[in-house]
Amino acid sequence: MALLNVENLQVSYGLIKAIKGISFHVDEGEIVALIGTNGAGKTTAMHAVAKLLTPDSGKIEFAGTDVTKYPAHKIVRLGMSQVPEGRRIFQELKVKDNLLLGAFSRKDKAEFSGTLEEMYSLFPILKERENQIAGTLSGGEQQMLAVARAMMSHPKLLLLDEPSMGLSPLYVGQIFGMIKKINESGVTVFLVEQNAKQALSLADRAYVLETGNVILEGTGKELLDDKNVRKAYLGEGE
């Protein structure tokens, strides 16, 4: 069953049409990746889904509800949470305060401590540094904080925008390992990622975006094995 269904999405920046009528879906329990080069429109598509941008046209359904005209805060309350590109943590606040802010939309205030402990279990380094100023964390630790903050809202669907950007190979492996664990805990994941090999290795299904159009779709394995994908996005020759 589709948790997220996007039909004929079009998004423009002034006279420039960044997304040209794409359709895709994310089924409950899946990890679905959207890959492509810089400028392909990946982040624009995700921002439109999260309602950080207003689409020109198209339809967005989430959890059986037409949310095309919903504001961003209402999307969060329905169970969609985003980890933005560049992390966007609150640099001057403590780690714990960043996490608590991630739960702003929840009504079950009594359960905050339980969710907080779940995040500390998933990301032990955050427990160790809960009273540390977030801006003093390493890039990888900040990314973990951004993911944990998004998870504090108890999302049904987690949107991840370029989670490996700017990270060392060690942290990239850790972050993708955490994404897998999060998915195994029952959270559906929609992932925008330039690191095509990592994304396709993790994803159940994936879409390839090029200049605002979906040009290929398939399972992660199918696209990993596709010679055109390997040449264009994995840097491999014929």
N, C-alpha and C positions, 0 to 999 in steps of 0.2 A: 504493500500500500504506500502511495506517495505521501510523504510528510510535507515535502515542498514540491510544488509544480509551477513552472514558469513557462508561459506561452507567448511567443512572438514579442519578446521584450526589445524595446527600442529606446535608446538614451542618447541625447545630444548635448554637446557643449557649444552653445551658440549655433553656428552654421555647420559645425563638425559633428557628424553622426558617429559616435563612438561604438554603439551597440546597434546592430542592424537587423533586429528581428530574430533573436535567438530563442530557442526552446530547450528546456532540460528539466529533469526531475531528480529528486533525491528520495529514495524509499526509506521507510523507517528501518533503522538499524544499520544502514549502509555508511561507508566512507566513500564519498564521491569527490573527485578532483577535477578542477578546471585548470588546464595548463596552457601555456603559450608564452611567447616572448614578451619583453617589455613593450608596452604600447598596444598590446593586442586587445585590451579592454577588460582584462580579468577583474581588476579591482573595481572598475566602474560597474560591472555586472553585479559584484557582491554588494556594493554600496546601494545599488538599486533594490536588491532583495531585502537588505536591512533598512531600507527607506531613508538612507542618508542622502540619497539623490532621488529626484522625482522623475520617473520614466516618461518619455513622450507618449508611449502607448504600450499595450501588452497587458497581461494578466498574471498576478502572483497569488497563488493559493498556498496557505500554510495551515497544516493540521485541519484541513477541510474547510477553512474560512478564506474567503476572498479578501486579501489584505492589501490589494493594489493601492488603495487610497488611505491606508492607515498611517499614522505618524510613527516615528521610530520607537518612542517610549511604549506605545501600545503593542508593538511587535514583541518587545522584550517581555512584557507581561504575559503574552501568549506562549512564551517558551522558546524564543530565539535569542541567542546571545552571540556577539561578535568579538573576536580578538583582532584588533585593527593592525594594519601594516605599521611597523615602527613602534609597536607595543602600546604607546600612549598611556603609560602608567602615570600616577601622580607623584612626580619626582621628589617633592619636598615632604611627602607624608611617609609615615612608617609603613612597613610591609603589611602589618596586620590591618591598619586603617585602609589601605588600598583594597584588601580583601573584603572588608566589611562594606565598603562602598559598592562592591559588586553585587551585593544582596539588596540594593535599595528598593527593588521592585517587589520583593517578597512580603507577603502578609504574615507568614508563619514565623514571627520574630523569635519565638522560643526555640526554634530549630537551628538558629544561626550557629551556635557553638558546635553542634553535631556536624554541620557542613564544613565548618572551619577545620575541625579535626580530620575530616575526610581529605581536605586539600593538603593539610600538613602530612598526612599519611602518603598521599600521592607525590608530594613535592617536599621531602624532609628538609631540604635546605631552607625552605621558607619558614619552617618552624624554628630552626636554629636562628634565623635572622628576623623574626617577627617584629622586633623593636628597632631594627635598623632602618635608616632613611632609605627609601626605595631607590633614589637616584644614585646611591653609592654601590648598588649591586652590579655585578658584571652583566654583559649583554644577554648571556644565556639565562642567568638568574632572573633578569627582568622579563624575559620572554615567558619563563615559568610562572612568574607572578601574573602576567597578563592573562595567561591561560586559566590559572586558578581563580583570578578575579571574575572572569567570564563564567566559570563553572559555579560560582557562588549563587547565581540566580537560579540554579537547578534547571538548566535548559533542556528542552527536548532536542533542539538542533543547535550545534555549535558551529559558527562560521569562523574559519581561520584564514586570515589574509597574509600570505607570505611569511609563515612562522619561522622559516629557516634563514630569512634575510639577515645578513651581517653576522651570522654566528659561525664559530669554529666548527670543524667537522665533528668534534666530540659532542658539542652541545646539539648539533643538528640531529645526531643519532639519538640523544636523550629525549629531545622534543618529540621526534616521530615515534619513539617508544611510548611516550606518555599519551600521545594522540591515540595510539592503538589501545592502550589500557582504558582510556576514557570511553572509546567506542565499545569495548568489551563490557563496560559497566552499564551499557544501555543507552548511551547518548549517540544520536545520529550526527555525522560530521560532513560538512561541505567545506572543501579545502581549495583555496586558490594558491598556487605555488609555481614559482619559476624553476625550482629544482625538479625537473620532470622525472628523473630517475627515482628519487625518493618518493615523490607523490604517487607515481604509477605502481611502485613496489608495495605501497600501503593501501591503495584504493581498491575497492570492489569494482567500481566503474569510473570512467573518466571521459571528459570532453576536451577536445583541442580547439582553442579559440585563436583565430587569426584575423587581424584587422576588423574586429567586431562581428565576425561570423563563426559559427561552429562548423568546422570542416571535417571533423572525425569524432566518433564516439565508439566506446566499446568497454570491455573489461580492462582492468589495469594490466593484466597479463597480455591481452591482445594488443594493446597499444605499445607495451614494452617490446613486443616482438615485431611490430610493424616497421618495415625497413625505412619508410618515409619519416616516421616519428623518430626512429633512431638517428637518422641522418640530420634532421632539422632541429631536434630538441635534446638529443643526447650526445651530440658532437661526434657521432661515429660515421665513418665513411661507408662506401658501398661494400 
